[in-house]
Structure formats: C-alpha cells, structure tokens
Amino acid sequence: MAAIPYRRFSSICPTVQKLVIRLIQEEFTPYLSLSADVSEAAWARAVALADPTFLYCTAAEPTVRLCPESYEQLLKSLQQELTVSR
C-alpha cells in the first residue's frame, strides 16, 4: 500500500505539529495585525481549528507544503483567533 502524501494537521505527531506551527507563524505573521505577544498556545489553537492539509514530499529532500485548498481557510482561522479587534 502506497503512502498517502496528504496529511491533516491533526494527524501528525505533536513534535511535527510544533515545527509546522513555527513555519505557519513565519509565513502568515506579515498578513495579520497581531498584538505584541501572541502565545504559542493561541497559535496552536488557531491552527488546530483550521486543521489544514499538508503535502509531504519525500523525494530528494523532504518537504512539507500547505495545500493551496487549505491556505484561505487557515488564513481566516488565524485572523479570527489571533488578530486584534478594531
């Protein structure tokens, strides 16, 4: 049986989840109006609520990419959970 290259955030181990959250923080922070100090727990909750899908590529170099279908959903979840109310 071939490995499925697509994985939901909720299906990956906690150690990898932490790494993925760090990558998401780096990618999405410029698009968000965040308060000075957003906790790691708040980021974890927002990402878990969106439960985005990732593509695992294990060719020459292992790569984890956010599936395009999950991008908008994740951005919306991060905006709702992490941004400062105006």
Buried (B, 14 or more C-beta within 10 A) or exposed (E): EEEEEEBEBEEBEEEBBEEBBEEBBEEBEEEBEBEEEBEEEBBBBBBBBBBBBBBBEEEEEEEBEBBEEBBEBBBEBBBEBBBEEE
